[in-house]
């Protein structure tokens, strides 16, 4: 009984720590030991695995938004005014 309680407590400590460091993990801002800690927990935690997958997809989607910069509202108004006789 006590062993199971201690395992659960350790799991939740790792869960909370991992969840708080997933962004740093993706940014590769963790030490090798910390990266390993995240990877170990993600391998057994479906919730953290899902959050990590969602963060990765979000970052990939944001990286795809690199389109041409659009002129600001003021630039557009000025261009239109200059084009009128």
N, CA, C and O of each residue as an XYZ file, in Angstrom:
340
protein
N       0.826     -1.201      0.000
C       0.000      0.000      0.000
C       0.870      1.265      0.000
O       0.653      2.172     -0.803
N       1.845      1.317      0.895
C       2.715      2.488      0.983
C       3.561      2.600     -0.286
O       3.782      3.697     -0.798
N       4.024      1.470     -0.779
C       4.829      1.482     -2.001
C       4.036      2.073     -3.164
O       4.554      2.893     -3.923
N       2.790      1.657     -3.299
C       1.944      2.171     -4.379
C       1.708      3.672     -4.221
O       1.702      4.412     -5.204
N       1.517      4.110     -2.994
C       1.318      5.534     -2.721
C       2.574      6.328     -3.086
O       2.480      7.399     -3.686
N       3.741      5.807     -2.727
C       4.993      6.482     -3.071
C       5.220      6.508     -4.578
O       5.694      7.514     -5.106
N       4.895      5.437     -5.274
C       5.018      5.404     -6.730
C       4.102      6.431     -7.368
O       4.492      7.127     -8.306
N       2.901      6.520     -6.865
C       1.933      7.490     -7.397
C       2.425      8.922     -7.160
O       2.304      9.789     -8.024
N       2.978      9.141     -5.973
C       3.484     10.481     -5.649
C       4.657     10.841     -6.570
O       4.735     11.969     -7.058
N       5.557      9.901     -6.806
C       6.693     10.144     -7.704
C       6.200     10.402     -9.127
O       6.697     11.297     -9.811
N       5.221      9.610     -9.566
C       4.650      9.784    -10.903
C       4.082     11.197    -11.058
O       4.326     11.857    -12.069
N       3.334     11.656    -10.074
C       2.722     12.982    -10.164
C       3.783     14.084    -10.116
O       3.638     15.107    -10.785
N       4.847     13.885     -9.332
C       5.928     14.861     -9.302
C       6.578     14.948    -10.688
O       6.829     16.041    -11.194
N       6.843     13.799    -11.288
C       7.427     13.778    -12.638
C       6.461     14.361    -13.668
O       6.868     15.073    -14.585
N       5.179     14.048    -13.501
C       4.153     14.560    -14.413
C       4.136     16.091    -14.376
O       4.167     16.743    -15.420
N       4.087     16.644    -13.193
C       4.039     18.106    -13.063
C       5.307     18.757    -13.596
O       5.241     19.774    -14.286
N       6.464     18.176    -13.279
C       7.724     18.727    -13.756
C       7.788     18.662    -15.280
O       8.158     19.639    -15.931
N       7.432     17.521    -15.844
C       7.477     17.346    -17.297
C       6.538     18.328    -17.981
O       6.917     18.996    -18.943
N       5.333     18.408    -17.488
C       4.342     19.301    -18.092
C       4.846     20.740    -18.103
O       4.615     21.469    -19.068
N       5.522     21.149    -17.054
C       6.041     22.518    -16.954
C       7.240     22.754    -17.872
O       7.586     23.905    -18.137
N       7.883     21.686    -18.364
C       9.105     21.840    -19.156
C       8.973     21.364    -20.606
O       9.980     21.262    -21.305
N       7.776     21.077    -21.064
C       7.611     20.584    -22.435
C       8.033     21.618    -23.480
O       8.630     21.263    -24.497
N       7.731     22.871    -23.239
C       8.112     23.907    -24.194
C       9.635     24.035    -24.269
O      10.204     24.160    -25.354
N      10.279     24.002    -23.117
C      11.750     24.051    -23.101
C      12.340     22.821    -23.785
O      13.385     22.901    -24.429
N      11.673     21.700    -23.641
C      12.120     20.472    -24.304
C      12.107     20.659    -25.820
O      13.075     20.327    -26.504
N      11.002     21.193    -26.336
C      10.893     21.412    -27.779
C      11.892     22.454    -28.269
O      12.376     22.370    -29.398
N      12.201     23.431    -27.427
C      13.169     24.461    -27.794
C      14.608     23.993    -27.601
O      15.548     24.729    -27.898
N      14.778     22.776    -27.106
C      16.093     22.191    -26.812
C      16.871     23.047    -25.818
O      18.078     23.245    -25.956
N      16.158     23.547    -24.818
C      16.761     24.370    -23.774
C      16.990     23.601    -22.474
O      17.238     24.207    -21.432
N      16.909     22.280    -22.530
C      17.127     21.460    -21.337
C      18.473     20.753    -21.427
O      18.995     20.506    -22.514
N      19.010     20.438    -20.280
C      20.254     19.666    -20.241
C      19.952     18.243    -20.730
O      18.787     17.846    -20.773
N      20.961     17.488    -21.092
C      20.718     16.099    -21.517
C      19.971     15.277    -20.458
O      19.101     14.475    -20.795
N      20.307     15.472    -19.199
C      19.618     14.731    -18.129
C      18.144     15.137    -18.039
O      17.277     14.291    -17.820
N      17.867     16.420    -18.205
C      16.482     16.895    -18.164
C      15.706     16.400    -19.381
O      14.536     16.035    -19.268
N      16.355     16.389    -20.540
C      15.696     15.863    -21.749
C      15.334     14.397    -21.541
O      14.241     13.965    -21.907
N      16.240     13.644    -20.961
C      15.983     12.233    -20.698
C      14.822     12.075    -19.714
O      13.991     11.179    -19.859
N      14.776     12.945    -18.723
C      13.685     12.915    -17.741
C      12.338     13.126    -18.430
O      11.375     12.412    -18.150
N      12.272     14.107    -19.331
C      11.044     14.359    -20.074
C      10.687     13.139    -20.923
O       9.542     12.688    -20.913
N      11.653     12.613    -21.646
C      11.396     11.481    -22.538
C      10.931     10.241    -21.785
O      10.055      9.518    -22.260
N      11.511      9.993    -20.614
C      11.077      8.852    -19.802
C       9.624      9.007    -19.387
O       8.836      8.068    -19.496
N       9.269     10.201    -18.909
C       7.889     10.405    -18.457
C       6.908     10.350    -19.631
O       5.852      9.726    -19.533
N       7.258     10.999    -20.730
C       6.360     11.011    -21.895
C       6.125      9.590    -22.408
O       5.058      9.293    -22.944
N       7.108      8.721    -22.247
C       6.953      7.343    -22.724
C       5.901      6.562    -21.942
O       5.383      5.561    -22.437
N       5.579      7.010    -20.720
C       4.587      6.280    -19.915
C       3.324      7.095    -19.627
O       2.369      6.572    -19.053
N       3.313      8.364    -20.018
C       2.174      9.229    -19.685
C       1.424      9.654    -20.947
O       1.926     10.475    -21.714
N       0.239      9.108    -21.169
C      -0.515      9.470    -22.373
C      -0.896     10.951    -22.418
O      -0.962     11.543    -23.496
N      -1.146     11.545    -21.259
C      -1.525     12.964    -21.234
C      -0.365     13.834    -21.722
O      -0.550     14.681    -22.596
N       0.819     13.630    -21.165
C       1.980     14.434    -21.568
C       2.370     14.148    -23.009
O       2.813     15.049    -23.721
N       2.212     12.911    -23.445
C       2.498     12.570    -24.837
C       1.571     13.335    -25.765
O       2.003     13.834    -26.805
N       0.296     13.431    -25.397
C      -0.693     14.156    -26.206
C      -0.386     15.655    -26.212
O      -0.470     16.298    -27.258
N      -0.033     16.214    -25.053
C       0.294     17.639    -24.980
C       1.536     17.940    -25.820
O       1.571     18.943    -26.533
N       2.544     17.088    -25.741
C       3.764     17.278    -26.520
C       3.464     17.219    -28.016
O       3.972     18.036    -28.784
N       2.650     16.267    -28.426
C       2.271     16.141    -29.842
C       1.524     17.403    -30.299
O       1.763     17.901    -31.399
N       0.635     17.907    -29.466
C      -0.126     19.111    -29.809
C       0.788     20.331    -29.906
O       0.642     21.148    -30.815
N       1.727     20.453    -28.970
C       2.677     21.567    -29.036
C       3.513     21.499    -30.309
O       3.755     22.523    -30.948
N       3.955     20.304    -30.680
C       4.739     20.148    -31.916
C       3.924     20.577    -33.134
O       4.419     21.311    -33.990
N       2.671     20.117    -33.209
C       1.820     20.490    -34.350
C       1.580     21.988    -34.382
O       1.569     22.592    -35.455
N       1.387     22.595    -33.218
C       1.161     24.032    -33.153
C       2.388     24.786    -33.663
O       2.263     25.726    -34.448
N       3.565     24.372    -33.216
C       4.792     25.021    -33.688
C       4.983     24.849    -35.189
O       5.377     25.791    -35.877
N       4.710     23.662    -35.696
C       4.828     23.421    -37.138
C       3.865     24.313    -37.909
O       4.226     24.869    -38.947
N       2.641     24.452    -37.408
C       1.657     25.313    -38.075
C       2.100     26.767    -38.055
O       1.948     27.481    -39.046
N       2.645     27.202    -36.931
C       3.115     28.587    -36.846
C       4.284     28.831    -37.797
O       4.390     29.905    -38.390
N       5.151     27.847    -37.942
C       6.291     27.994    -38.850
C       5.828     28.081    -40.306
O       6.518     28.674    -41.135
N       4.672     27.499    -40.627
C       4.133     27.540    -41.984
C       3.493     28.888    -42.319
O       3.099     29.100    -43.466
N       3.381     29.786    -41.373
C       2.728     31.083    -41.590
C       3.695     32.153    -42.098
O       3.381     33.341    -42.027
N       4.836     31.767    -42.597
C       5.869     32.718    -43.005
C       5.512     33.513    -44.257
O       6.428     34.071    -44.863
N       4.313     33.606    -44.676
C       3.959     34.280    -45.920
C       4.574     35.658    -46.074
O       5.269     36.141    -45.181
N       4.317     36.283    -47.202
C       4.829     37.618    -47.484
C       4.272     38.609    -46.456
O       3.090     38.551    -46.117
N       5.108     39.502    -45.969
C       4.591     40.509    -45.036
C       3.593     41.419    -45.743
O       3.829     41.884    -46.858
N       2.506     41.653    -45.085
C       1.474     42.512    -45.657
C       1.717     43.937    -45.216
O       2.129     44.179    -44.082
N       1.466     44.882    -46.104
C       1.646     46.285    -45.696
C       0.654     46.626    -44.592
O      -0.449     46.083    -44.523
N       1.082     47.537    -43.738
C       0.201     47.995    -42.676
C      -0.954     48.799    -43.240
O      -0.944     49.151    -44.420
N      -1.922     49.087    -42.439
C      -3.093     49.859    -42.862
C      -2.669     51.220    -43.414
O      -3.164     51.659    -44.452
N      -1.752     51.882    -42.712
C      -1.311     53.211    -43.163
C      -0.637     53.119    -44.528
O      -0.884     53.965    -45.388
N       0.212     52.106    -44.748
C       0.871     51.940    -46.043
C      -0.150     51.741    -47.159
O      -0.011     52.301    -48.246
N      -1.165     50.946    -46.884
C      -2.194     50.706    -47.896
C      -2.979     51.956    -48.247
O      -3.288     52.197    -49.414
N      -3.300     52.751    -47.232
C      -4.048     53.997    -47.464
C      -3.195     54.976    -48.277
O      -3.684     55.591    -49.225
N      -1.931     55.118    -47.905
C      -1.037     56.015    -48.623
C      -0.880     55.585    -50.070
O      -0.928     56.422    -50.972
N      -0.694     54.290    -50.308
C      -0.562     53.791    -51.677
C      -1.805     54.096    -52.492
O      -1.695     54.489    -53.654
N      -2.991     53.923    -51.908
C      -4.215     54.214    -52.622
C      -4.370     55.702    -52.909
O      -4.824     56.084    -53.987
N      -3.997     56.533    -51.957
C      -4.084     57.979    -52.172
C      -3.124     58.430    -53.282
O      -3.472     59.290    -54.090
N      -1.960     57.869    -53.319
C      -1.000     58.229    -54.351
C      -1.461     57.778    -55.721
O      -1.119     58.401    -56.727
N      -2.225     56.714    -55.775
C      -2.704     56.182    -57.053
C      -3.877     56.956    -57.623
O      -4.197     56.804    -58.802
N      -4.526     57.784    -56.813
C      -5.675     58.549    -57.303
C      -5.215     59.851    -57.958
O      -4.255     60.464    -57.491
N      -5.887     60.288    -59.041
C      -5.526     61.559    -59.711
C      -5.845     62.764    -58.882
O      -5.600     63.892    -59.311
